[in-house]
């Protein structure tokens, strides 16, 4: 058994915006709580603003964060994969077969990609047709492919069905790739194949498609044959219900599910996601296990870094109350998401959410999106605000 400190024991699995936020908030909420963070990688690659890295607008090093600050605040760091869970015994088994005991377990594994969802596309194929949706190597691979593509080439991006992490991100990506092509390879174009007919902030995005990238970015919705039904990797051809799209650079964002550890812990249901109590984030399938962030079924709450951070802080506060014998109250959570569509052009959406009938619903009138007909000065201010938001949230979580 891995040596752990005395006091209430919380093991957090996953060191992203959800897990790292929760571990840090637990230490602040009650220093008596012994917090252990289990994370495979010693350096975390943040995905917000990673589309700017792909478009050559941002250095990838700005996306990388370590865990020294968490360790300095008393969080025990274990860099290993969690390979098995025993909810009855309340233990986590690590890759080296050592075990961690817990009183409460928090899972924040983010998403996994459903590589079985599109015939012809799998993890091996992602070395040629990147998804660029999870790790830094994939993000840099897509960037290198764009840089190597000759002028006049075609980039084809596929957007997945929901639920998925950061629903606006595929459209942001298509815009920023179009910006890169506009500047560096002006005879090239982007085709965005979409498994949906509607999406978040649709009117704002479509206005930007016309205003910024007319003739350079084509959106193909589900009803027009945008759903990718198979992939021919050797020729980089994406096959849809109505057509075939041959790409010089292809980017497939597959359908998604909760991270693998949720299956191992028995907290994911048949949908591939994790049903939770919206007040405590405790699993509805396993007691004493809480699921936060993208992996959770949280009703109207988006799957985003902002939402994961908010859920993490709430979960930490709830655990403090539970260890103190108190009953947690129904929370209100806030979420903000920026989408950068050009270096000086961004849009945003924000919302407020409360639990109603066992799920989070958006509080009517408490949120909203950027103004549809705003002048470019407003879009530029939002672009600056997106940088400020990223600096603030990463400082709160990692610095």
C-alpha positions as CSV (number, residue, x, y, z in Angstrom):
1,X,0.0,0.0,0.0
2,X,1.3,3.5,-1.0
3,X,2.2,5.5,2.1
4,X,-0.3,8.3,2.8
5,X,-0.8,11.0,5.4
6,X,-3.4,10.7,8.2
7,X,-6.7,12.6,8.1
8,X,-9.6,12.3,5.6
9,X,-8.1,10.9,2.4
10,X,-9.0,12.1,-1.0
11,X,-7.5,10.7,-4.2
12,X,-7.9,12.8,-7.3
13,X,-7.3,11.1,-10.6
14,X,-6.5,13.5,-13.5
15,X,-4.4,16.6,-13.4
16,X,-6.2,18.9,-15.9
17,X,-8.3,22.0,-15.1
18,X,-10.8,19.8,-13.1
19,X,-8.5,17.6,-11.2
20,X,-5.7,20.1,-10.4
21,X,-8.3,22.7,-9.4
22,X,-10.0,20.2,-7.1
23,X,-6.8,19.1,-5.4
24,X,-5.7,22.6,-4.8
25,X,-9.1,23.8,-3.5
26,X,-9.2,20.8,-1.1
27,X,-6.0,21.9,0.5
28,X,-7.4,25.4,0.9
29,X,-10.8,24.2,2.2
30,X,-9.4,22.0,4.9
31,X,-5.6,21.5,5.5
32,X,-6.5,18.3,7.4
33,X,-7.5,16.6,4.2
34,X,-4.7,14.5,2.8
35,X,-4.9,15.0,-1.0
36,X,-3.2,12.8,-3.5
37,X,-3.2,13.7,-7.2
38,X,-2.7,10.9,-9.7
39,X,-1.6,12.1,-13.1
40,X,0.2,10.2,-15.9
41,X,2.2,13.2,-17.2
42,X,4.5,15.5,-15.3
43,X,3.7,18.4,-17.7
44,X,0.1,19.3,-18.6
45,X,-0.7,20.6,-22.1
46,X,-3.7,22.9,-21.9
47,X,-6.2,22.8,-24.7
48,X,-7.8,26.3,-24.5
49,X,-6.0,28.5,-27.1
50,X,-4.4,25.4,-28.6
51,X,-6.1,26.2,-31.9
52,X,-4.0,29.3,-32.0
53,X,-0.9,27.1,-31.7
54,X,-2.1,25.1,-34.7
55,X,-2.5,28.3,-36.7
56,X,1.0,29.5,-35.8
57,X,-0.3,32.4,-33.6
58,X,1.0,31.0,-30.3
59,X,4.0,29.2,-28.9
60,X,3.2,25.7,-27.7
61,X,5.4,26.3,-24.6
62,X,2.7,28.8,-23.4
63,X,0.3,25.8,-23.1
64,X,2.5,23.7,-20.8
65,X,2.2,23.7,-17.0
66,X,3.8,21.7,-14.2
67,X,2.6,20.8,-10.7
68,X,5.3,22.2,-8.5
69,X,2.9,24.8,-7.0
70,X,0.4,22.0,-6.0
71,X,3.3,20.1,-4.3
72,X,4.3,23.2,-2.4
73,X,0.8,23.5,-1.1
74,X,0.8,20.0,0.3
75,X,-0.7,17.9,-2.5
76,X,1.0,14.5,-2.8
77,X,1.8,14.0,-6.5
78,X,1.9,10.5,-8.0
79,X,2.9,10.4,-11.6
80,X,1.4,7.1,-12.8
81,X,-1.6,5.6,-14.5
82,X,-4.5,4.4,-12.4
83,X,-5.1,0.9,-13.7
84,X,-7.8,-0.6,-11.4
85,X,-10.3,0.5,-8.7
86,X,-12.0,-1.3,-5.9
87,X,-15.0,0.8,-4.8
88,X,-15.8,-1.6,-1.9
89,X,-12.3,-1.5,-0.5
90,X,-11.9,2.2,-1.5
91,X,-8.5,1.6,-3.2
92,X,-6.9,2.7,-6.5
93,X,-4.3,0.4,-8.0
94,X,-1.4,2.1,-10.0
95,X,0.6,0.9,-12.9
96,X,3.4,-0.4,-10.6
97,X,0.7,-2.4,-8.7
98,X,1.0,-0.2,-5.6
99,X,-2.3,1.0,-4.1
100,X,-3.8,4.2,-2.7
101,X,-6.5,4.1,-0.2
102,X,-9.2,6.8,-0.1
103,X,-12.2,8.0,1.8
104,X,-13.5,9.9,-1.2
105,X,-12.3,9.5,-4.8
106,X,-12.5,12.3,-7.4
107,X,-12.2,11.3,-11.1
108,X,-11.4,14.1,-13.5
109,X,-10.1,12.2,-16.5
110,X,-11.5,14.4,-19.3
111,X,-12.5,12.7,-22.5
112,X,-11.3,9.7,-24.6
113,X,-11.8,9.5,-28.3
114,X,-14.1,6.9,-29.8
115,X,-11.7,5.5,-32.4
116,X,-14.2,2.8,-33.3
117,X,-16.9,5.3,-34.3
118,X,-15.7,6.1,-37.9
119,X,-14.7,3.1,-40.1
120,X,-11.2,3.4,-41.3
121,X,-10.0,5.8,-38.6
122,X,-8.2,4.6,-35.5
123,X,-5.4,5.6,-33.2
124,X,-2.8,4.3,-35.7
125,X,-4.3,6.4,-38.4
126,X,-4.1,9.5,-36.3
127,X,-0.3,9.6,-37.0
128,X,-1.3,10.5,-40.6
129,X,-4.6,12.2,-40.0
130,X,-4.3,13.9,-36.6
131,X,-7.2,14.6,-34.3
132,X,-5.2,17.2,-32.4
133,X,-7.8,17.1,-29.7
134,X,-6.0,15.7,-26.7
135,X,-2.2,15.8,-26.5
136,X,0.5,18.2,-27.5
137,X,2.2,15.9,-30.1
138,X,-1.1,15.8,-32.1
139,X,-1.5,19.6,-31.9
140,X,2.1,20.1,-33.2
141,X,1.6,17.4,-35.9
142,X,-1.3,19.2,-37.4
143,X,0.6,22.5,-37.3
144,X,3.5,20.9,-39.1
145,X,1.2,19.4,-41.8
146,X,-0.3,22.8,-42.4
147,X,3.1,24.4,-42.7
148,X,4.2,21.6,-45.2
149,X,1.1,21.8,-47.4
150,X,1.6,23.5,-50.7
151,X,-0.3,26.7,-51.6
152,X,-3.5,25.7,-53.3
153,X,-4.1,22.7,-51.0
154,X,-7.4,21.8,-49.3
155,X,-7.7,21.3,-45.5
156,X,-10.7,19.2,-44.4
157,X,-11.8,19.3,-40.8
158,X,-14.6,17.1,-39.4
159,X,-16.6,18.2,-36.4
160,X,-18.2,15.5,-34.2
161,X,-21.7,14.9,-32.8
162,X,-22.4,16.1,-29.2
163,X,-21.8,15.5,-26.4
164,X,-18.1,16.5,-26.9
165,X,-15.5,18.6,-25.2
166,X,-15.7,22.3,-26.0
167,X,-18.4,22.3,-28.7
168,X,-17.4,25.6,-30.3
169,X,-13.7,24.5,-30.7
170,X,-14.0,22.8,-34.1
171,X,-15.5,26.0,-35.6
172,X,-12.8,28.1,-33.9
173,X,-10.2,25.7,-35.4
174,X,-11.6,26.0,-38.9
175,X,-11.5,29.8,-38.6
176,X,-7.9,30.0,-37.3
177,X,-6.7,27.5,-40.0
178,X,-8.5,29.7,-42.6
179,X,-6.6,32.7,-41.1
180,X,-3.3,30.9,-41.4
181,X,-4.1,30.0,-45.1
182,X,-5.2,33.6,-45.8
183,X,-1.9,34.9,-44.7
184,X,0.5,32.1,-45.7
185,X,-1.2,30.1,-48.5
186,X,-3.8,32.3,-50.1
187,X,-4.9,29.9,-52.8
188,X,-5.8,27.3,-50.2
189,X,-9.2,26.6,-48.5
190,X,-10.8,24.9,-45.6
191,X,-13.8,22.6,-45.8
192,X,-15.6,21.9,-42.4
193,X,-17.6,18.7,-42.5
194,X,-20.1,18.7,-39.6
195,X,-22.1,15.8,-38.1
196,X,-24.7,18.4,-36.9
197,X,-26.9,21.0,-38.5
198,X,-26.8,23.4,-35.5
199,X,-24.1,24.4,-33.1
200,X,-23.2,26.8,-30.3
201,X,-23.0,30.5,-31.2
202,X,-23.9,29.5,-34.8
203,X,-24.9,32.9,-36.0
204,X,-21.8,34.5,-34.6
205,X,-19.6,31.9,-36.3
206,X,-21.4,32.1,-39.6
207,X,-21.1,35.9,-39.6
208,X,-17.4,35.5,-39.1
209,X,-17.2,32.9,-41.9
210,X,-18.5,35.5,-44.3
211,X,-16.8,38.6,-42.8
212,X,-13.4,37.1,-42.4
213,X,-13.1,34.0,-44.7
214,X,-15.6,34.3,-47.6
215,X,-14.6,31.9,-50.3
216,X,-11.9,30.4,-48.1
217,X,-14.0,28.4,-45.6
218,X,-16.9,26.2,-46.5
219,X,-19.2,24.7,-43.9
220,X,-21.0,21.4,-44.9
221,X,-23.7,20.6,-42.3
222,X,-25.3,17.2,-41.7
223,X,-28.3,17.9,-44.0
224,X,-25.9,18.6,-46.9
225,X,-23.8,15.5,-46.4
226,X,-21.3,16.7,-43.7
227,X,-21.4,13.5,-41.6
228,X,-18.2,11.5,-42.2
229,X,-19.1,7.8,-42.6
230,X,-15.7,6.4,-43.3
231,X,-12.1,7.4,-43.9
232,X,-9.5,6.2,-46.5
233,X,-6.3,7.0,-44.7
234,X,-3.9,6.3,-47.6
235,X,-5.4,9.0,-49.8
236,X,-6.7,11.3,-47.0
237,X,-10.2,10.9,-48.3
238,X,-13.2,11.5,-46.0
239,X,-16.4,9.8,-47.2
240,X,-19.8,11.2,-46.3
241,X,-23.4,10.2,-47.1
242,X,-23.3,12.3,-50.3
243,X,-19.8,12.9,-51.4
244,X,-16.0,12.2,-51.1
245,X,-13.6,14.9,-49.9
246,X,-9.9,14.4,-50.7
247,X,-7.7,16.5,-48.5
248,X,-4.1,17.6,-48.6
249,X,-4.3,18.0,-44.8
250,X,-7.1,16.2,-42.9
251,X,-8.2,16.7,-39.3
252,X,-10.7,14.3,-37.9
253,X,-12.2,15.1,-34.5
254,X,-13.9,11.8,-33.5
255,X,-16.9,11.3,-31.3
256,X,-16.0,11.2,-27.6
257,X,-16.7,9.5,-24.2
258,X,-15.6,9.9,-20.7
259,X,-11.9,9.0,-19.9
260,X,-11.0,5.3,-19.6
261,X,-10.7,5.3,-15.8
262,X,-14.4,5.9,-15.5
263,X,-15.1,2.6,-17.1
264,X,-12.5,0.9,-14.8
265,X,-14.2,2.5,-11.8
266,X,-17.7,1.5,-12.9
267,X,-19.0,5.1,-13.0
268,X,-19.7,5.4,-16.8
269,X,-23.1,4.3,-18.1
270,X,-24.1,3.0,-21.5
271,X,-23.8,6.4,-23.0
272,X,-20.1,6.4,-22.2
273,X,-20.5,9.3,-19.8
274,X,-20.9,9.5,-16.0
275,X,-24.3,10.2,-14.3
276,X,-23.8,12.3,-11.1
277,X,-25.7,14.0,-8.4
278,X,-25.6,17.7,-9.4
279,X,-25.1,19.0,-5.8
280,X,-22.2,16.7,-4.8
281,X,-21.0,15.4,-8.1
282,X,-21.1,11.9,-6.5
283,X,-21.5,9.1,-9.0
284,X,-25.0,7.7,-9.2
285,X,-23.4,4.3,-9.9
286,X,-20.7,4.1,-7.2
287,X,-20.7,5.6,-3.7
288,X,-17.8,7.7,-2.5
289,X,-16.7,8.4,-6.0
290,X,-17.2,11.9,-7.5
291,X,-16.8,12.8,-11.2
292,X,-16.1,16.3,-12.4
293,X,-15.3,18.0,-15.6
294,X,-15.8,16.7,-19.2
295,X,-16.5,13.1,-18.1
296,X,-19.7,14.0,-16.1
297,X,-23.2,14.2,-17.3
298,X,-24.0,17.6,-16.0
299,X,-27.0,18.7,-17.9
300,X,-26.7,22.1,-19.5
301,X,-23.2,22.6,-18.1
302,X,-20.8,22.8,-21.0
303,X,-17.7,20.5,-21.3
304,X,-15.1,23.2,-21.0
305,X,-12.1,24.3,-18.9
306,X,-14.1,27.0,-17.2
307,X,-16.9,24.5,-16.3
308,X,-14.4,21.9,-15.0
309,X,-12.7,24.5,-12.8
310,X,-16.1,25.6,-11.4
311,X,-17.2,22.0,-10.8
312,X,-13.8,21.2,-9.1
313,X,-14.1,24.1,-6.6
314,X,-17.7,23.1,-5.8
315,X,-16.7,19.4,-5.4
316,X,-13.9,20.4,-3.0
317,X,-16.3,22.5,-0.9
318,X,-18.8,19.7,-0.8
319,X,-16.2,17.2,0.3
320,X,-15.1,19.5,3.1
321,X,-18.8,19.7,4.3
322,X,-19.3,16.0,4.0
323,X,-16.1,15.3,6.1
324,X,-17.5,17.7,8.7
325,X,-20.8,16.0,8.8
326,X,-22.6,18.9,7.1
327,X,-25.2,18.8,4.2
328,X,-24.1,20.7,1.1
329,X,-26.5,23.2,-0.4
330,X,-27.6,23.5,-4.0
331,X,-25.0,25.4,-5.9
332,X,-24.9,28.0,-8.7
333,X,-22.1,27.5,-11.2
334,X,-20.7,29.9,-13.8
335,X,-19.0,29.1,-17.1
336,X,-17.3,31.3,-19.7
337,X,-15.9,30.2,-23.1
338,X,-14.1,32.4,-25.6
339,X,-13.6,31.5,-29.2
340,X,-10.7,33.2,-31.1
341,X,-11.5,33.5,-34.8
342,X,-8.7,35.8,-35.8
343,X,-5.8,37.4,-33.9
344,X,-8.0,40.5,-33.2
345,X,-11.5,38.8,-33.4
346,X,-13.1,36.7,-30.7
347,X,-16.6,35.8,-29.5
348,X,-17.8,34.4,-26.2
349,X,-20.6,32.6,-24.4
350,X,-21.3,32.5,-20.7
351,X,-23.9,31.0,-18.5
352,X,-25.1,30.4,-14.9
353,X,-26.4,26.9,-13.9
354,X,-28.3,25.4,-11.0
355,X,-29.5,21.9,-10.3
356,X,-33.2,21.3,-11.1
357,X,-34.7,17.8,-11.0
358,X,-31.3,16.0,-10.7
359,X,-29.6,17.9,-13.5
360,X,-28.0,21.3,-14.2
361,X,-30.2,23.7,-16.0
362,X,-29.2,27.2,-17.3
363,X,-30.6,30.1,-15.3
364,X,-32.8,32.0,-17.7
365,X,-31.5,35.5,-18.4
366,X,-28.3,35.0,-16.5
367,X,-25.9,34.4,-19.4
368,X,-25.6,35.1,-23.1
369,X,-23.3,35.4,-26.1
370,X,-21.4,38.2,-27.7
371,X,-23.6,40.8,-29.5
372,X,-24.3,39.6,-33.0
373,X,-23.8,42.9,-34.7
374,X,-21.0,44.3,-32.6
375,X,-18.3,46.4,-34.3
376,X,-14.8,45.1,-34.8
377,X,-13.5,47.0,-31.8
378,X,-15.7,44.8,-29.5
379,X,-14.4,41.7,-31.2
380,X,-10.8,42.9,-30.6
381,X,-11.6,43.6,-26.9
382,X,-12.9,40.0,-26.6
383,X,-9.7,38.7,-28.2
384,X,-7.7,40.5,-25.6
385,X,-10.1,39.2,-22.9
386,X,-9.6,35.6,-24.0
387,X,-5.9,36.0,-23.4
388,X,-6.6,37.5,-20.0
389,X,-9.0,34.7,-19.1
390,X,-6.5,32.0,-20.0
391,X,-3.8,33.7,-17.9
392,X,-6.1,34.0,-15.0
393,X,-7.4,30.4,-15.0
394,X,-4.0,28.8,-15.5
395,X,-2.5,31.0,-12.7
396,X,-5.4,29.9,-10.4
397,X,-4.9,26.2,-11.2
398,X,-1.2,25.8,-11.8
399,X,0.8,28.8,-10.6
